Amino acid sequence: MLQGKKGIIFGIANDKSIAWGCARSIKALGGEFGITYAGDIMEKRVRPLGEEIGAGFIENCDLTKEDDIARVMEKASQTYGKIDFLIHSVAYASKEALSNPDISSVSLEAFSEALTISAWTFIAMAKHAKPILNPGSSLVTMTYYGAQRAIQNYGLMGVAKAALEAEVRYLANEFGATDTRVNAISAGAIRTLAASGIKGFRDMQTIAAEKSAIKRAVTSEEVGDTAAFLVGPLSTGITGQILFVDMGYSANG
């Protein structure tokens, strides 16, 4: 279904990452892509995964530097010419901010850092990908229910994800003129490297499973399959949307 489709996946940190689930699903359907990592420590984890899956390129990218994002797009252009999809599976807030559930206590520095990495980066990626996107391309990011409801201990990340969801709508409106779709997947609680920093995350995951229509946690593979659907030809009528992949947790309130 994705034969001939080429793209970039941002956000693989290890084999538990949602981005890795996306990579596996897209590869299984014939898609090709390059991947990125953040610094030398992450390279030791990510490069073997990229080599295992046959990534077209494996590039270092400091997401706080717009020049690095632009350089990755140039690498994609050199490798593929044009691309058909981009996966943004990136989120960050400092341990200090995540350990304090009181949003009123968040410092300007922590707020700026979280919003920059978790939300602004999607705008920057879209901006620099725009010249190399084929008609009918798809941009996909990852969000969480805490963007729409106050979830205990999610705090600052909920604010960042709310900004990200707003970006999806505005980018969809902007990029629609070039037949490019922009959507977000609101995944259920999955224990990733980023999620492990959230206070009480195991309890969040347990409660979500208990309250979901299907009484278990969603997997990164299931989220990856949804991402593969969104970058493929069976979802051409979907843009500007938040798709919940959470076993029905959001529907049950």
C-alpha positions as CSV (number, residue, x, y, z in Angstrom):
1,M,0.0,0.0,0.0
2,L,2.9,2.4,0.6
3,Q,5.3,1.2,-2.2
4,G,7.1,4.2,-3.6
5,K,6.2,6.4,-0.7
6,K,9.2,8.2,0.9
7,G,9.4,10.2,4.0
8,I,11.1,11.2,7.3
9,I,10.4,9.9,10.9
10,F,11.4,12.1,13.8
11,G,11.3,10.8,17.4
12,I,12.8,7.3,17.6
13,A,14.5,7.0,20.9
14,N,14.5,3.2,21.4
15,D,12.5,0.2,20.4
16,K,9.7,1.2,22.8
17,S,9.1,4.5,21.0
18,I,5.8,5.3,19.2
19,A,7.9,6.5,16.3
20,W,9.5,3.0,16.1
21,G,6.0,1.5,15.9
22,C,5.3,3.9,13.1
23,A,8.6,3.0,11.3
24,R,7.8,-0.8,11.5
25,S,4.2,-0.4,10.2
26,I,5.2,1.9,7.4
27,K,8.1,-0.3,6.4
28,A,5.9,-3.4,6.4
29,L,3.7,-1.8,3.8
30,G,6.6,-0.9,1.6
31,G,7.3,2.7,2.6
32,E,10.8,4.1,2.7
33,F,12.2,6.8,5.1
34,G,15.1,8.4,6.9
35,I,15.2,8.8,10.6
36,T,16.9,11.1,13.1
37,Y,18.4,10.9,16.6
38,A,19.3,13.5,19.2
39,G,23.0,13.5,20.1
40,D,25.7,10.9,20.7
41,I,23.9,9.0,23.5
42,M,20.7,8.5,21.5
43,E,22.8,7.5,18.4
44,K,23.9,4.4,20.2
45,R,20.3,3.3,20.6
46,V,18.8,4.6,17.3
47,R,21.5,3.8,14.7
48,P,21.2,0.0,15.2
49,L,17.4,0.3,14.8
50,G,17.8,2.4,11.6
51,E,20.2,-0.1,10.2
52,E,17.9,-3.0,11.1
53,I,14.9,-1.4,9.3
54,G,16.9,-0.2,6.3
55,A,16.5,3.6,6.9
56,G,17.5,5.7,3.9
57,F,19.5,7.9,6.1
58,I,20.2,8.3,9.9
59,E,20.9,11.9,10.8
60,N,21.7,13.7,14.0
61,C,19.2,16.5,14.7
62,D,19.0,19.0,17.6
63,L,15.3,19.9,17.4
64,T,15.9,23.2,19.2
65,K,18.0,24.4,16.2
66,E,16.0,25.3,13.1
67,D,19.2,24.9,11.0
68,D,19.4,21.3,12.0
69,I,15.8,20.7,11.0
70,A,16.5,22.4,7.6
71,R,19.6,20.2,7.2
72,V,17.6,17.0,7.7
73,M,15.2,18.2,5.0
74,E,18.1,18.8,2.6
75,K,19.4,15.3,3.4
76,A,15.9,13.9,2.5
77,S,15.9,15.9,-0.7
78,Q,19.4,14.5,-1.6
79,T,18.3,11.0,-0.8
80,Y,14.7,10.9,-2.3
81,G,14.2,14.1,-4.3
82,K,10.7,14.6,-3.1
83,I,9.0,13.1,0.0
84,D,5.4,11.9,0.7
85,F,5.1,11.9,4.4
86,L,6.6,13.2,7.7
87,I,6.1,11.7,11.2
88,H,6.6,14.0,14.2
89,S,6.7,11.9,17.4
90,V,8.5,14.4,19.6
91,A,7.7,15.6,23.2
92,Y,9.7,17.0,26.0
93,A,9.4,18.8,29.3
94,S,12.0,19.0,32.0
95,K,11.9,16.5,34.9
96,E,11.3,19.5,37.3
97,A,8.2,20.5,35.4
98,L,6.9,17.0,35.0
99,S,7.4,16.2,38.7
100,N,5.2,19.2,39.7
101,P,1.5,18.8,38.8
102,D,0.8,22.5,39.6
103,I,0.7,24.3,36.3
104,S,0.9,27.7,38.1
105,S,4.4,26.7,39.3
106,V,5.9,26.3,35.8
107,S,8.8,28.6,35.1
108,L,9.1,30.6,31.9
109,E,12.2,28.6,31.0
110,A,10.4,25.2,31.4
111,F,7.4,26.5,29.6
112,S,9.4,27.8,26.6
113,E,11.5,24.6,26.4
114,A,8.4,22.3,26.5
115,L,6.5,24.3,23.9
116,T,9.5,24.7,21.7
117,I,10.3,21.0,21.5
118,S,6.8,19.5,21.7
119,A,5.0,22.0,19.5
120,W,7.1,24.5,17.6
121,T,9.2,21.7,16.1
122,F,6.2,20.5,14.1
123,I,5.8,24.0,12.6
124,A,9.5,24.1,11.7
125,M,9.4,20.7,10.2
126,A,6.4,21.6,8.1
127,K,8.0,24.8,7.0
128,H,11.2,23.2,5.8
129,A,9.5,20.2,4.3
130,K,7.1,22.2,2.2
131,P,9.4,22.7,-0.8
132,I,10.1,19.0,-1.1
133,L,6.6,17.6,-0.5
134,N,4.9,15.7,-3.3
135,P,1.2,16.6,-4.0
136,G,-0.9,14.4,-1.8
137,S,1.6,14.3,1.0
138,S,0.8,13.7,4.7
139,L,2.1,15.2,7.9
140,V,1.3,13.3,11.1
141,T,2.1,14.2,14.7
142,M,1.3,12.6,18.1
143,T,-0.8,14.0,20.9
144,Y,-2.6,12.8,24.0
145,Y,-6.0,13.2,25.6
146,G,-4.4,15.5,28.2
147,A,-4.5,18.2,25.6
148,Q,-8.3,18.3,25.9
149,R,-9.0,17.3,29.5
150,A,-7.1,18.0,32.7
151,I,-5.3,14.7,33.4
152,Q,-3.6,14.4,36.8
153,N,0.2,14.9,36.7
154,Y,0.2,15.7,32.9
155,G,0.3,19.4,33.6
156,L,2.7,21.3,31.3
157,M,2.7,18.5,28.7
158,G,-1.1,19.0,28.3
159,V,-0.6,22.7,27.5
160,A,2.1,21.8,25.0
161,K,-0.1,19.1,23.3
162,A,-3.0,21.6,23.2
163,A,-0.8,24.0,21.2
164,L,0.2,21.1,19.0
165,E,-3.4,20.2,18.3
166,A,-4.2,23.8,17.3
167,E,-1.2,23.7,15.0
168,V,-2.7,20.7,13.2
169,R,-5.8,22.6,12.3
170,Y,-4.0,25.7,11.1
171,L,-1.3,23.8,9.2
172,A,-4.1,21.7,7.5
173,N,-5.7,24.9,6.4
174,E,-2.5,26.3,5.0
175,F,-1.1,23.1,3.4
176,G,-4.5,22.1,1.9
177,A,-3.7,24.4,-1.0
178,T,-1.0,22.1,-2.1
179,D,-3.0,18.9,-1.4
180,T,-1.1,18.1,1.7
181,R,-2.9,16.6,4.7
182,V,-2.1,17.3,8.3
183,N,-3.4,15.2,11.2
184,A,-2.6,14.1,14.7
185,I,-3.0,10.7,16.4
186,S,-4.1,11.0,20.1
187,A,-2.6,7.8,21.4
188,G,-3.5,6.2,24.7
189,A,-1.0,6.0,27.5
190,I,2.1,4.0,26.2
191,R,5.2,3.6,28.4
192,T,7.8,5.3,26.2
193,L,11.1,7.0,27.2
194,A,9.3,10.4,27.3
195,A,6.3,9.1,29.2
196,S,8.6,7.5,31.9
197,G,9.3,11.0,33.2
198,I,5.7,11.7,34.0
199,K,4.9,11.3,37.7
200,G,2.6,8.4,38.4
201,F,2.6,7.3,34.8
202,R,2.0,3.6,35.6
203,D,-1.1,4.6,37.5
204,M,-2.3,6.7,34.5
205,Q,-1.8,3.7,32.3
206,T,-3.7,1.4,34.7
207,I,-6.6,3.8,35.1
208,A,-6.9,4.3,31.4
209,A,-7.0,0.6,30.7
210,E,-9.7,0.2,33.4
211,K,-11.9,3.0,32.0
212,S,-11.4,2.2,28.3
213,A,-14.0,0.4,26.3
214,I,-11.5,-2.3,25.5
215,K,-9.8,-3.1,28.8
216,R,-6.2,-2.9,27.9
217,A,-3.5,-0.4,27.0
218,V,-3.0,0.5,23.4
219,T,0.3,-0.6,21.8
220,S,2.9,1.4,19.8
221,E,2.2,-1.1,16.9
222,E,-1.5,-0.1,16.9
223,V,-0.6,3.6,16.8
224,G,2.0,2.8,14.0
225,D,-0.7,1.1,12.0
226,T,-2.8,4.2,12.2
227,A,0.1,6.4,11.1
228,A,0.6,4.1,8.1
229,F,-3.1,4.5,7.3
230,L,-2.8,8.3,7.5
231,V,0.3,8.5,5.2
232,G,-1.3,6.1,2.7
233,P,-3.8,6.4,-0.1
234,L,-6.8,5.2,1.9
235,S,-7.0,8.4,4.0
236,T,-7.0,11.1,1.4
237,G,-10.2,12.7,2.7
238,I,-8.9,13.2,6.2
239,T,-7.1,16.4,7.3
240,G,-7.1,18.7,10.2
241,Q,-8.2,15.9,12.5
242,I,-7.3,14.4,15.9
243,L,-7.7,10.6,15.6
244,F,-8.0,8.8,18.9
245,V,-6.2,5.5,19.2
246,D,-6.8,4.7,22.8
247,M,-9.1,1.7,23.2
248,G,-12.0,4.0,23.6
249,Y,-10.7,5.8,26.7
250,S,-11.6,9.2,25.4
251,A,-15.1,8.1,24.5
252,N,-15.7,7.0,28.0
253,G,-14.6,10.3,29.5
